[in-house]
Amino acid sequence: MKFIHLIIAPNNKRVEMHTSKKINQRIMRKTEENLKKQQYANSNNLTNRIKQLDNEWDTERVLEANAATIIFVCSLIGFLTSSYKFIITGIISFFLFVHAIQGWCPPLPLIRRLGIRTQEEIESEKMAIKFLRGDFNNIEKEPIEIMKAIKKVC
């Protein structure tokens, strides 16, 4: 079973597992700095920050857009010039598959160095801002009520 875990990484941590510890820490520090800036903000500013986070591109979206662009361009060039250019589309699709299974592909280190966060990292900041805004102040400690509150703010 451990062998399968090495091949198929857990979904929510697969990108972080393939990112250097230094870069993961830098991204976490940036998120913490963002939250410190919002610590004493009013409700409107917190809501605006949540809207910004809703529009932030995560690693998956950047990778998908990057791969789709390369595949499209290489396919177009392949049709217009030489069918050997289709090899590149095959390589890109192979790396997309590897990323889907393991969470790694060649552009990922660059994307992470640029500070692009995973969806989970973005959602963590959003939840912290919702906590600062007071979205969870009146929640009962019953599991059903907690789940209702989470669905309401997500």
N, C-alpha and C positions, 0 to 999 in steps of 0.2 A: 504493500500500500504506500510505503514511503517513496518508492520509485515513481509511482503515478503522481504523487504530490510534487516531485521534482520536475516532471514533464508538464503537468497541468497546474499552473500556479493558482492560488486562491484569487478569485475575481477582484475583491476589493483592495488587495495589496500588491497585485502583480506588477504594476508600473513602479511603485516604490521599491519593490524587491530588486528591480533591475536599474535603479538609479543609485548613484553613489551616495554614501551617507552624508558627505559634505553638502551636496546639492539638496538632498532632502531636508537637512538642517537649515539651509539658507531659505528654502521655501517656507518652512515652519516659522522661522524668525520673521519673515516678511508678513506672514499671516498674523502673527502676534503683534507686529507693529501696526497693521491695519486695525486690529481690535483695540489697541491702546488709543489710537486716534478717535475711535468711536465711543470710548468708555463713558464720556460725559455728554455725548451728543443728544440732541432732542429726538423725539419720535419720528419727526419728518426726515431728519438727516439719516436716521437708522433705516427707515423705509427706503430712502433713495439708495443707500448702500446695498440693500438687499436687491433692489432692481438692477444695480450695476452687476452684482454677482450673478443674477439670472442671465445676464447677457455675456458673461465671461466665457471664452472658449476654453474647454478642457483639453487634456492631452489626446483623448480619443477623437475629438472633433478636428483638431489640428492634423493628426495623423491621417484621418480619413480624407480630409480635403487635400492634403499633400499627395497621398497615394492616388486619389481620383484624378488630380491634375496631371501627374506624371503618366498614368495609364492612358488618359485621353490624348495627351500630346504624343506619346510614343505610338499609340494606335494610329493616329492621324499620319505621323511620319512614316509608319510601316506601310500604310495603304498607298501613300504618295511615292515612296522611294523603294525600300527593300523590306521584304518580309522578315529579314533577320532582326529588324527593330522590335518585332513582337516578342523577342526573348526578354527584353526589358520588362514588358507587361507581365510576363510569367514570373520573373524574379520579384517584382513588386507584389504580385498576388501571393507568392510564397511567403514573403516577409509579413504581409497582412495576416496570413494564417498563423505564422509563428507568434505574432503579437497577440492574436486572439487566444491562443493556447497558453503562452508563457508570459506575455506582457512585455516582450522585448522586440525591437526592430531597429535597424541602423539609425534612423533619424531621432530616435527617442532620447539619447543622451543630449543632443543639441536642443531639442524641444524643452527638456527639463532644465538645461543650463539657462535657457531664456526665461525661466521662471513660470512656464506653463504648468498649471496645477491639474491634478486629477479631479474628477467630479466629486469624489469623497472629500478631498481637501477643501474644495469650494463650498460644499454643503456643510462642512464643519464650521467654517467661518459664518455662514448664514445662520446656523443654529445658535452660535454664540451671540450673534447680533440680535436674534429674536429673543434670546434670554435677557440681554441688556435692555431691550425694548420693553420687557415685562410680559411677554406673551405667555409665560408659564407661571405667573404669580398666583393665579387663582385655580390651579389644577389640584384636584383631589389626588390622593396617593393610591387610588384604585387603578389596577392595570387597565381596565376598560376605559376609564376616564383619561388616563395618560395617552393611550392610543388615539382616542378621539381628538385630544389636544394636538398631538403630533400631526394627524391628518389635516387638522384645521390650519395649522401654520405652514404646512409644506406645500 
